[in-house]
Amino acid sequence: MHFLKNVAFGVSMGCTVFVFINLFGSWIFGDIFLEAITADFIQQSLGSIIVGLACVLPSYIYQVERLTFLLQTAIHFAISLGTFIVVALFLNWLPTSSIGITMLMLFFSVLLFTLIWLLFYLYNKSEVKKMNKKIDELINK
């Protein structure tokens, strides 16, 4: 059941990011930003779902205790970003007409992935702190 919950979460994350990026892109660039999306909506949506799953499912690596946290993070990041790059190139999310623009888009992608990871890390750290506090309260009663 936990795995299915994570799959659902990955799908919802992929779809949510897809919607927000397209809202933001159409707000800045206008309807031209959405032409590629509307021309092949099914593939674009499936690509977002795949990226969402690739970001959520590798989190199981954190359960492998013999790996350091840094290695776990590197593996998770590499799978997530690697999948994103493959999907992004296949679906033309990254412009390949200019190396500079491609590198800039990759930089922003890495920045976005890092920001999302950091937010989840801080959230989970806060949750662990709350759980530890409740455990201490139960023990000290």
N, C-alpha and C positions, 0 to 999 in steps of 0.2 A: 504494500500500500504506500509506503514511504517513497518508493521509486516512482510510482504513478503520480504522486503529489509533486515530485520534483520535475517530472516530464511536463505536467500541467503548468508548473511555475515557469519552466523554460519557454514553453510556447507563449505564455502570456507576456513574459519579458520581451521576447523577440517581437511580438505584435505591438506591444506598447512602445518600444523604441522605434519601430517602423513608423508608427503613427506620428510620434513626436518629431522625428527627423523630417518627415514629409510635411507636417504642419509648419515647422520652422523654415524648411527650404522653400515652400510655396509662399510663405510670408515675406521672405527676403527676395526671392527670385521670380515670384509670380507663378502663373500656371505652367510655364515652360518647364519648371522643375518637376512637375507631375507627369509630363508626357511619357517618359519611359515607364513609369509605374502603371499608368492606366493602359498603356499599349500591351503590357504583359503582366497584369495584376496577379495572376495565379503564381507564376514563377517568382515574382518579386516577394509575394507573401510567404511562399514556401521557403525562400532563401532566408527571410527574416526569422522564420520559425526554426530553421536549421541552426542559424547563428545563436538564437536564444537557447536552444538545447545544448549547443557546444559550449556555452558559457555556464550553464547550470549543472549539467551532468558530470563534468570533470571534477566538481567539488567533492565527489566521493574520495578523491585522492587525499583529502585531509584526514580520512579515517585510517590511513596507512601510517601507523605510529613510528615505524622504523625510519621513515623519511623525515628530514628536517623541515621545519616550517618554510624555510626559504626554497628548498627543492620542491615541496608541495605547491607553493605559490608559482614557481617557475613553470612547472608542468601544467598547472591549471591555465596560466596565462598563455603559454605556448599553444595549447590545444584550442583555447578560445580565439586567440588572435589569428592563428594559422587557419582555422576554419573560416573566420571572417574574411581573411584575405582571399582565399580560394573562391568563396561565394561572391565576394565583392568583384573580383576580376571576371568571373563567369557571368554575372548579371550586370556588369558595367557600372557598378556603384563607384568604382575608382576610375577616373579618366586616365587613359594610357597614352593620350596624344602628346603629353609633355611630362618628362621625367620630374621636373620641378613640382608640377601640380600633383602628380602621383605621390611624390614624397611628402608633400604638404598634407595631403589627404590621409596618408598613412600615419603621419605624426599626430594629426587630430584624432584618428581612430585609436591609436595607442593611448593618447591622453584621455579619451572618453572611457576606454576599457579600464585604465588605471583609476580614474575617478569613481567609476561604478564599483570596482573592486574595493577601493578604500572606504566607500560608504557602507558596503556590506560588512567589511572588516570591523569598522567602528560600531556598527549596529550589533553585530554578534559579540563583540567584546563587552558592550554594555549589557547585553542579555546574560552573559556569563557572570558578570559582576553582580547582577540582580539575583541570579540563581545561587551564587556562593553566599550572598548575604542572607537569603532565606534559609539555606542549609545551616549557616552559623546560628541563626535565630532558633531553628528547631533543635539544634544540638545543645544550645545554652538554656533551653527551657527546663 
